[in-house]
Amino acid sequence: MVAHNLNIRSAAAAGSAPGRRSLWKKRKLRMKPRKMRDGVHWLGAVDWNRRLFDSLIPLPDGTSYNAYLVEGSEKTALIDAVDPLLLDMLQRQLAHVKRLDYVIVQHVEQDHAGGIPWVLEKYPDAKLLCSPMAKDLVVTHLHVSEERIQTVADGETLSLGNKTLTFVHTPWVHWPETMSTYLAEDRVLFSCDFLGSHIASSALYSGTDPRVLEAAKRYYAEIMMPFRTMVRRNLKKIRELDFDLIAPSHGTIHDHPELILNAYEDWASDRVSNSVVIPYISMHGSTELMVNHLVAALAERDVRAHKFELTTTDTGKLAMALVDAATIVIGSPTVYVGAHPLVYSATYLANTLKPKAKYAAIMAPTAGARKSSSKLPA
């Protein structure tokens, strides 16, 4: 989700809420740098207890903020940083790194870039590298002087000595300025938000854990689905690279990359399943009766139904069901000659996420609907 005034949020997180910050300190697991390849380490922070992102997205499995240190024979680069609330974890992980030549910002949202100002202060000779579209955001939100910023073109390479980084612009997954970074010698793709997942884990790698794919589908549904066309385009682009690790900025590292690539290609395709998503509200039971009748009738016809009662629904689960459903049926009682407010919210969500559903319908019992009035109800 697009977040504005990142500098204000970062400052608030870092300094103006000491009680909240002390609470976060108690909750954190202090992870050390973890080796991926010779000279390539995972850094970052795992937040097991975070349950809401952008004050909107449920996080039932927590999340992580991944940064990566790439040490070549001549130069060293840090790829991304962490959320300011967990900056002290990155500070400890970098304590023994004496020199940093480059700081690569793949995406300017604060959960990736919020710690960058501290990194640049610690390493005053480091150059910040970002896509051309990211430069103004870095200046505006992170208050980095233009003299320290160097933009990199799509396909441009950077030599660290015995390691070479290639910058791959991957716009609109999910911001316009995002890019990935490819390390050819070690066959690693640092993919930023692209192909990531909100999941906290002590494991470094995803393996074939089905929980990771479920978390990745939730992440795709909530964040990437509106940009399905660009997702397909960027998938084709990274398919041209030779890698056996995908290192995203959230979640575990994909050491079986075909699993996540195939899943994304399916989710972003035009294929739909023979299933119906039914978000609904029932104030006095009438709409519930209609929904239950529909679910039973669909089951008799071997059509899968996903029923979501909106006062208790996890919006992430609803978003996941929308990824490949062919049909959406919305159920609502009439409230003051209109739909229930939670139904408005659900339809707004569906319109925003732009699922590939082919059909939509509304069912609403109208008996007993109140007449409109110019006066508020007593």
N, C-alpha and C positions, 0 to 999 in steps of 0.2 A: 504494500500500500504506500502511496505517496505521502510523505510526512514533510511538513513545512516547518520553518524556524528551527532547524536542527541545532543551531548554535545555542538557542535559548533552552531547548530541552536538555542538551548536553550539560550546560552550566547548572541547570536545576538538579540534574541527576548527580553531578559531581560535588556540589557544594551547598545547596540551599535546603537540603532535607537530611540533616545529620542523623535523625532517628531512623529514617528509611535506609540510609546507607549502612548504619551499624547493623540493621536487620539483615541486609544483603550479605554483609561480611560473615555473619553467623551461618548463612545458608550455603556458602560457597564451598566447593570441593577444589582443593588447590592442586591442579594438575601440572606436572612437569613437561618440558618439551618432549615430544615423542618422535622417534626416528622413523621416517618413511623410506628413505633412500640415503646413501652416503651424501652428506651435505644438504639433505632436505628433511626438515622437521615440521611437525604440526605444533603450533602454538595456539593459545586461545583459552576459552573458558566454557565450561559446561554448566548450564543452569538447570538443575533438576526440578526446581520448584516454581519456575515461572509458569503461569497459567493463562496469561492474556498478552497478546502482541498488538501494538498499535491501538490499544484500548478497544479492540474489535475482534481479533482472531483468537479463538480458544486454543490453548496449548496443553492438551491432556498429557503429553509425554515430555514436557519441558522443551529445552532447545540448547543449542550451542552456538558460539560465535568463533569461527575458525580463522586463524591467521597462519601463514606459512613462511618459514625462513628458508631461503635458498642461498647456500654458501658455495660460491664458485672458487676457483683457484686464485682469482684476482679481485673479484667484487662480491658483495653480499647484498641481497635484496629481501625486504619484508613485503609479503603480499597481504594486504588488508590488515585490520586491527580488530578491536573488540568494542562492545558497548561500553560507554564510560562507567556504568555502574560496576563493571567487573575489570576495570583498567588495572587495578593493582595486581591481578593475576598475570597479565601480560608484562607488567613492569618487572615482576620477579623472574619471569621466563627469559627476559632480555637482559637481566642483570649482568651476565657474563659475556654478552655480545659487545665487544669493544668498538667495533666499527660497523656502520651501516651506510652503504653507498646509495641505495635506492629504496624508496617507499612507494609501492605500487598500490594505487587506489582503483579498484575495479568497479566500485559502486559507492556513491557518496552518502547513502542513508546511514544514520548514526550507529546502527548496530554493527556496521562494518568499518565506518570511517570516524566514529566519534572519538576514538583514542588516538587518531593521527596527530593532532597538535602536540600532544605530549611526546610522541615518538620523534617528531621533528625537533622539538626542543632538546631532547636527550642527544640527538645526533645532528648537530648544527650543519654538518657538511653534506647531509643526505639530500638527494634530489627527489622530489615527488613526481611520479609518472602517472598519467591518467589519459583517458580519451579526450579529444578536443571538446566534446560536448560536456564533459565533466568539469572542465577548467573553471567556468564561471561559478558552478556550484561549490567547488572547493574553496574558491575565494570568498564567496558569500556566506557559506554555512560553517566553514572551518577556519576562516580568517587567516588563510595561508597567503603569504605575499607572492605575487606573480613571479618574482625573480627565482623562487624555489621550485616552480612548476615547469615541467617539460611534458608536452603532449606527445602521444605516440599514435602513429597511424595504424590502420588495420593492416596486419601482416608484417609490421615493423619488428625487427629483432634487436635484442640487447644481449651482448656477450658479457658473461661474468667470468670469463676465462675458459674453464673446461665445461661450462654449462651455458646454454643459450635459451633465452626466453623469447617467445614469439607472442605478440599481442593480437588477440582475435576479438574484433568488435562484435558484440552480440546484443544489439539494441533491443529494447522493449522486452527483456526478460529479467526484471519487469519494469525498469526505468529506461529512458532513452539513452542514457550515457553508459550503460553497463558494458563491461568487456570481460573476456576470459584471458587466461595466460597459459601458454603451452610450454612445457619444459621438455624439449626434444630428447636430450640424452637419457633422461630417466623415464620418458614416456608417461608423463603426468600432465593432466589437464586440470588447472585450477579454474573452476567454472563459476565461482561467485554464487549468486542466488540460483542460477540455472541448475537444475537437476538436484537441488538440495532438499532437505527435510527438517522440520522442527521436531527433533528427537534428542533427548539427553541419554548418553550411554557412556559407559566406561570402556567400551570397545572402540578401537581406532578404526576398524574396517567393518563394512556392512555385511560381508559374506553373502549368504543367501537368506538372511533373516527376513521372513515375511513382514515383520513389524516395520522394517525400514521402508519397504515398498508401500505399505499402508500409510505411513507418515508422509512419504513422498507424494502419494496421491492426494492426501489432504492439502499438502503444501501447493501442489499444482492447482488444485481446484480453487483454493482461496486466493492465490496470487497470480498464477500464470495463465489460467483459463481464458481471461479476457483477451489475451494476446496470442491466441492459438495459431493464427497465421504466421506471426513472427517466430513462434516456437518452432514450427515446422521448418521455416527458413533457416533458423540457427542450428537446428539439428542436422540438416544437410551440410551446413558449413563445418561443424566440428567432426562430422563423420569422415571428412577428408584427412583428418589428423590420425596419427598412429599413437595410441596410448593404451595402457592397461590399468591406469588408476584415474578416477575422476575425484578430485578433491574440492567439494563445494564449501561454501562459507557457512552453511548450517548443516548439522547432522554428521553422520559417519561418512568415511571415505569409501567410495564404491570400488572394490577390488574385483568385482564381476561386472564391468561396465555395461555389458550387453543387457543385463537385467533392467537397469534403469533406462537405458536408451530405447529398448524395445517397448517398455511401459509408456514412456513419453510419446513415442511414435503412435502408439495405439490411442492414448488419451487425446492427442492433438489431431488425430485423423478425423475424417468425416463419418467414420463408422459409428453406428448407434446400436445399442442392445434392445432387445424386445422387453423393455421394462418401463414402468410408470412411476414417477415420483409424485407423491400426494402430500403436499403441505396443507395443513388445515387447522382451524379453530372450531370448537363446538361449545357454545355458551350454555346450552340447556339440553344437549344430547341429540338434537335433530341432525346436525351436520355429521356427527359421529356415526349415526345410523346409516346415512348415505355413504359415507366413506367405507364403512365395514361391508356394506352390500357390494360396493364397487370392488374392493379387495378380493372378496370371495368370488365374484364373477370373473375377475381376471385370473385368479388361481385355477378355476375350472377350465380356462382356456390356455393354461400354461404360460401366462404372462406374469412376470415377476413384478410385484408391487412394493414400493418403499413408502411406508406410512410415517409421517412426521407431524406429531401434535406440537404446535408451535410454542406453547407456553413452557415446554420442557425440552425442546429440541436443541441439540448441539449444532450450531450453524455450520460447523465444519463437516459434520456427517451429512447434512443436507447438501452442502456444496459438493461433496464427494459423489453423492448419488446422482447429481446433475451432470457429472462429467460425460457419461455415455448413455443416459436415458433417452429413449425415443420420444417420450410423452411426459408432459407435466399437467396434472389436474389439481387445481386449487380449490379448496373447500372453505367457505366462510359463511357465518350467519350475517344477517343484515343489521348494522349498527348505525342508527341515525341516517338511514337511506344510503348507506355505503358499506364497504367491507370493514372487517375488524382491523384495528391498527396493526396488529402483528402480521396480518395477511398482507397489508400494504408493505410492511417491512420485508417480508419474504419475497414478494414480487419485485421489489426494488433490488434486492440482492440478486435474484435470478437474472434480471435485466442487465445488471452491472457485470455479472460474471460471464454473460453471453454464452450459455451452453449450446450444444449442437442439436438440441431437441427439435424434432420435426413437427410435433403437434402440441397444442395446449388447449385446455378447457377450464371452465369455471363452473362449480356447482354451489348454489346458495339457496337454502330454504328461505322463502320470503314471507310466509304466513306470520302475522303478528308484527310485521315491521312497523316501527313507529313513523308517524307522519312527520314531515319536516316542519320546523317552527322557527320563527325569528327570535324566540326566547330560549335561553338556556334552560335545561331541565332543572326542576326544583330539587 
